[in-house]
């Protein structure tokens, strides 16, 4: 059973370009979470999606960022008109069920996409 | 307010010694979960150990154990018999949010260096 796949692993963009980050969850997982990690910091939650639905986007910047998880295909995190401050590692995690308060439920992380904005 | 606090930016330990990485958390929910992840220089996030707030015993996974002190709201990671391969960033995280829409909140991390 393949783990969470993310591509590309490294992405270089110039200011003003668009960045598209892809995440294929583990087989059978329908819950996807995106996190951003700035250099020397911990991961910060961005968005939680189920198939075709955004459940929680409270951590996502209001402008330039969007995410989707279509019925078929990977989840996409899209950053329009990138700026230098968007340079970070972006991690995707998946789980078979929503994280629950009352039971152990692990999120499986992908290897991350390292975005560099020149 | 910081939900997860890791007060040790860096730690240096001699190989084969035990090491404790500190983590304190803040929540008003009676039910919560605490996680530790390892991030080596290659960058991936590796799950190490989990502790549920209602678990009666401290979690253990091989050389990893979690010193869970609920009243103090601390969940320190203990690594016994440290190895060179343990050198990495270590993150403590807590599950938070409303039912059905929870996510992980991470601390700032501790960089652990094991010296030969």
Interface residues (C-beta under 8 A of the other chain):
Chain A: X33 X35 X40 X41 X42 X43 X44 X45 X48 X55 X56 X59 X89 X91 X93 X98 X99 X100 X101 X102 X103 X104 X105 X106 X107 X108 X109 X111 X112 X114
Chain B: X4 X29 X31 X32 X33 X35 X37 X43 X44 X45 X47 X50 X52 X91 X93 X95 X97 X99 X100 X101 X102 X103 X104 X105 X106 X107 X108 X109
